[in-house]
């Protein structure tokens, strides 16, 4: 997306089990280190483009982000959101497994509250359902809203122009 995006360093935050699973054997360590080096080299090679988000493009992406976030927050505030997650997903079983270093929620009160849930059980539960709510829920609503506002051609142009929306071969 051009020179306005900070790209002077890569910072990693890796927790205990991830360290052992990503770097615990020579093969996995080599693979993951190669991926990190590739990301840095690719960034250096391809970010030198003079393409930079124009003011209108930044506003478009900001509008997409705001609409998407609003839709996600509205879903999280729905009265059936937590009961659904608790009853349909494996959330309530995370605490019974021996795969995490922390409990499923911060407070031990009987009532399940979103603010008490820890990230790994919350995201993991959605992942087990094959529902990437935490990653993509609001995107469709955001695209629909911008389409209704007559901004669809700008969205299409952004999708075609920026590597963010393309695979390694430059394909959409």
C-alpha positions as a LaTeX table, in Angstrom:
\begin{tabular}{lrrr}
\hline
Residue & $x$ (\AA) & $y$ (\AA) & $z$ (\AA) \\
\hline
Unk1 & 0.00 & 0.00 & 0.00 \\
Unk2 & 2.98 & 2.22 & $-0.40$ \\
Unk3 & 5.29 & 4.37 & 1.64 \\
Unk4 & 2.71 & 5.50 & 4.24 \\
Unk5 & 2.66 & 2.06 & 5.85 \\
Unk6 & 5.25 & 1.55 & 8.60 \\
Unk7 & 7.57 & $-1.30$ & 7.62 \\
Unk8 & 10.89 & $-0.80$ & 9.36 \\
Unk9 & 10.70 & $-3.84$ & 11.59 \\
Unk10 & 8.86 & $-7.06$ & 12.33 \\
Unk11 & 7.79 & $-7.71$ & 15.90 \\
Unk12 & 6.64 & $-11.10$ & 17.08 \\
Unk13 & 4.75 & $-11.99$ & 20.20 \\
Unk14 & 4.90 & $-15.70$ & 20.76 \\
Unk15 & 3.53 & $-17.52$ & 23.79 \\
Unk16 & 4.82 & $-20.74$ & 25.32 \\
Unk17 & 3.09 & $-23.50$ & 23.40 \\
Unk18 & 3.49 & $-21.61$ & 20.13 \\
Unk19 & 7.25 & $-21.38$ & 20.65 \\
Unk20 & 7.56 & $-25.15$ & 21.05 \\
Unk21 & 5.21 & $-25.94$ & 18.16 \\
Unk22 & 6.83 & $-23.43$ & 15.75 \\
Unk23 & 10.47 & $-23.83$ & 16.76 \\
Unk24 & 10.60 & $-27.09$ & 18.76 \\
Unk25 & 12.20 & $-29.21$ & 16.04 \\
Unk26 & 14.79 & $-28.38$ & 13.43 \\
Unk27 & 12.30 & $-28.87$ & 10.59 \\
Unk28 & 9.57 & $-26.65$ & 12.06 \\
Unk29 & 12.09 & $-24.03$ & 13.18 \\
Unk30 & 13.65 & $-23.93$ & 9.71 \\
Unk31 & 10.26 & $-23.63$ & 8.03 \\
Unk32 & 9.04 & $-20.84$ & 10.32 \\
Unk33 & 12.29 & $-18.89$ & 10.17 \\
Unk34 & 12.19 & $-19.15$ & 6.36 \\
Unk35 & 8.65 & $-17.74$ & 6.42 \\
Unk36 & 9.75 & $-14.80$ & 8.58 \\
Unk37 & 12.73 & $-14.06$ & 6.34 \\
Unk38 & 10.55 & $-14.33$ & 3.24 \\
Unk39 & 8.06 & $-11.87$ & 4.73 \\
Unk40 & 10.82 & $-9.36$ & 5.42 \\
Unk41 & 12.46 & $-9.71$ & 2.01 \\
Unk42 & 9.13 & $-9.59$ & 0.17 \\
Unk43 & 8.12 & $-6.51$ & 2.11 \\
Unk44 & 11.38 & $-4.79$ & 1.24 \\
Unk45 & 11.14 & $-5.69$ & $-2.44$ \\
Unk46 & 7.49 & $-4.90$ & $-2.98$ \\
Unk47 & 6.88 & $-1.99$ & $-0.62$ \\
Unk48 & 9.29 & 0.23 & $-2.53$ \\
Unk49 & 6.51 & 0.95 & $-4.99$ \\
Unk50 & 5.50 & 4.56 & $-5.13$ \\
Unk51 & 1.86 & 3.49 & $-4.88$ \\
Unk52 & 0.48 & 5.05 & $-1.77$ \\
Unk53 & $-3.05$ & 5.29 & $-0.58$ \\
Unk54 & $-4.62$ & 8.47 & $-1.75$ \\
Unk55 & $-6.82$ & 10.47 & 0.63 \\
Unk56 & $-10.02$ & 9.05 & $-0.87$ \\
Unk57 & $-8.69$ & 5.49 & $-0.70$ \\
Unk58 & $-7.74$ & 5.87 & 2.94 \\
Unk59 & $-11.23$ & 7.22 & 3.64 \\
Unk60 & $-12.74$ & 4.23 & 1.80 \\
Unk61 & $-10.75$ & 1.72 & 3.86 \\
Unk62 & $-11.62$ & 3.62 & 7.04 \\
Unk63 & $-15.31$ & 3.50 & 6.14 \\
Unk64 & $-15.06$ & $-0.26$ & 5.50 \\
Unk65 & $-13.34$ & $-0.75$ & 8.86 \\
Unk66 & $-15.89$ & 1.35 & 10.77 \\
Unk67 & $-18.90$ & $-0.36$ & 9.17 \\
Unk68 & $-17.41$ & $-3.79$ & 9.75 \\
Unk69 & $-16.58$ & $-3.04$ & 13.36 \\
Unk70 & $-20.05$ & $-1.64$ & 14.04 \\
Unk71 & $-21.68$ & $-4.79$ & 12.66 \\
Unk72 & $-19.39$ & $-6.99$ & 14.79 \\
Unk73 & $-20.12$ & $-5.00$ & 17.95 \\
Unk74 & $-23.87$ & $-5.20$ & 17.27 \\
Unk75 & $-23.57$ & $-8.98$ & 16.95 \\
Unk76 & $-21.61$ & $-9.26$ & 20.20 \\
Unk77 & $-24.26$ & $-7.20$ & 22.00 \\
Unk78 & $-27.13$ & $-9.38$ & 20.74 \\
Unk79 & $-28.80$ & $-11.18$ & 23.69 \\
Unk80 & $-28.39$ & $-14.61$ & 22.03 \\
Unk81 & $-24.69$ & $-14.19$ & 21.16 \\
Unk82 & $-23.17$ & $-15.63$ & 24.33 \\
Unk83 & $-25.82$ & $-18.32$ & 24.90 \\
Unk84 & $-25.25$ & $-19.52$ & 21.33 \\
Unk85 & $-21.48$ & $-19.57$ & 21.76 \\
Unk86 & $-21.77$ & $-21.37$ & 25.09 \\
Unk87 & $-24.30$ & $-23.99$ & 23.97 \\
Unk88 & $-23.23$ & $-24.74$ & 20.40 \\
Unk89 & $-19.45$ & $-24.34$ & 20.55 \\
Unk90 & $-16.88$ & $-26.22$ & 22.64 \\
Unk91 & $-16.30$ & $-23.09$ & 24.79 \\
Unk92 & $-17.53$ & $-24.71$ & 28.00 \\
Unk93 & $-15.14$ & $-27.63$ & 27.47 \\
Unk94 & $-11.98$ & $-25.51$ & 27.14 \\
Unk95 & $-11.75$ & $-25.23$ & 30.91 \\
Unk96 & $-11.88$ & $-29.02$ & 31.26 \\
Unk97 & $-9.01$ & $-29.68$ & 28.85 \\
Unk98 & $-5.36$ & $-29.59$ & 29.72 \\
Unk99 & $-4.28$ & $-27.56$ & 26.70 \\
Unk100 & $-4.23$ & $-24.04$ & 28.05 \\
Unk101 & $-2.25$ & $-22.37$ & 30.77 \\
Unk102 & $-5.16$ & $-20.21$ & 31.91 \\
Unk103 & $-8.85$ & $-20.68$ & 32.66 \\
Unk104 & $-11.45$ & $-19.98$ & 29.98 \\
Unk105 & $-12.62$ & $-16.81$ & 31.69 \\
Unk106 & $-11.06$ & $-14.27$ & 34.03 \\
Unk107 & $-13.69$ & $-14.31$ & 36.78 \\
Unk108 & $-14.94$ & $-17.52$ & 38.29 \\
Unk109 & $-18.51$ & $-16.26$ & 38.69 \\
Unk110 & $-21.17$ & $-18.58$ & 37.33 \\
Unk111 & $-22.54$ & $-16.09$ & 34.80 \\
Unk112 & $-20.76$ & $-15.99$ & 31.45 \\
Unk113 & $-19.85$ & $-12.46$ & 30.35 \\
Unk114 & $-18.05$ & $-11.52$ & 27.17 \\
Unk115 & $-15.59$ & $-9.22$ & 28.96 \\
Unk116 & $-14.42$ & $-12.14$ & 31.11 \\
Unk117 & $-13.62$ & $-14.52$ & 28.25 \\
Unk118 & $-10.01$ & $-15.04$ & 27.32 \\
Unk119 & $-8.99$ & $-14.70$ & 23.69 \\
Unk120 & $-7.86$ & $-18.26$ & 22.96 \\
Unk121 & $-11.05$ & $-20.03$ & 24.10 \\
Unk122 & $-13.22$ & $-17.31$ & 22.52 \\
Unk123 & $-11.56$ & $-17.42$ & 19.09 \\
Unk124 & $-10.90$ & $-21.16$ & 19.33 \\
Unk125 & $-14.58$ & $-21.85$ & 19.94 \\
Unk126 & $-15.60$ & $-19.95$ & 16.81 \\
Unk127 & $-12.86$ & $-21.72$ & 14.86 \\
Unk128 & $-14.11$ & $-25.13$ & 15.98 \\
Unk129 & $-17.54$ & $-24.16$ & 14.64 \\
Unk130 & $-15.86$ & $-23.20$ & 11.34 \\
Unk131 & $-17.44$ & $-19.77$ & 11.77 \\
Unk132 & $-14.76$ & $-17.11$ & 11.52 \\
Unk133 & $-16.90$ & $-14.56$ & 13.31 \\
Unk134 & $-13.92$ & $-12.90$ & 14.97 \\
Unk135 & $-12.10$ & $-12.43$ & 11.68 \\
Unk136 & $-14.69$ & $-11.69$ & 9.05 \\
Unk137 & $-18.14$ & $-11.12$ & 10.51 \\
Unk138 & $-18.63$ & $-7.45$ & 9.63 \\
Unk139 & $-16.99$ & $-7.45$ & 6.19 \\
Unk140 & $-20.14$ & $-8.35$ & 4.26 \\
Unk141 & $-22.18$ & $-5.67$ & 6.02 \\
Unk142 & $-19.46$ & $-3.10$ & 5.32 \\
Unk143 & $-19.34$ & $-3.97$ & 1.62 \\
Unk144 & $-23.15$ & $-3.91$ & 1.40 \\
Unk145 & $-23.29$ & $-0.48$ & 3.07 \\
Unk146 & $-20.68$ & 1.05 & 0.76 \\
Unk147 & $-22.49$ & $-0.45$ & $-2.23$ \\
Unk148 & $-25.74$ & 1.22 & $-1.09$ \\
Unk149 & $-23.81$ & 4.50 & $-0.76$ \\
Unk150 & $-22.76$ & 4.23 & $-4.42$ \\
Unk151 & $-19.10$ & 3.51 & $-3.61$ \\
Unk152 & $-18.88$ & 0.03 & $-5.13$ \\
Unk153 & $-16.67$ & 1.07 & $-8.06$ \\
Unk154 & $-14.17$ & 2.54 & $-5.59$ \\
Unk155 & $-14.21$ & $-0.71$ & $-3.60$ \\
Unk156 & $-13.58$ & $-2.74$ & $-6.78$ \\
Unk157 & $-10.70$ & $-0.43$ & $-7.74$ \\
Unk158 & $-9.12$ & $-0.84$ & $-4.31$ \\
Unk159 & $-9.44$ & $-4.63$ & $-4.50$ \\
Unk160 & $-7.71$ & $-4.67$ & $-7.90$ \\
Unk161 & $-4.98$ & $-2.20$ & $-6.92$ \\
Unk162 & $-3.69$ & $-3.30$ & $-3.53$ \\
Unk163 & $-1.68$ & $-6.41$ & $-2.69$ \\
Unk164 & $-3.65$ & $-6.73$ & 0.54 \\
Unk165 & $-6.47$ & $-8.26$ & $-1.50$ \\
Unk166 & $-4.30$ & $-10.52$ & $-3.69$ \\
Unk167 & $-2.46$ & $-13.79$ & $-3.31$ \\
Unk168 & 1.30 & $-14.26$ & $-3.76$ \\
Unk169 & 0.88 & $-14.53$ & $-7.54$ \\
Unk170 & $-0.94$ & $-11.19$ & $-7.70$ \\
Unk171 & $-4.32$ & $-12.82$ & $-8.35$ \\
Unk172 & $-7.54$ & $-11.72$ & $-6.67$ \\
\hline
\end{tabular}
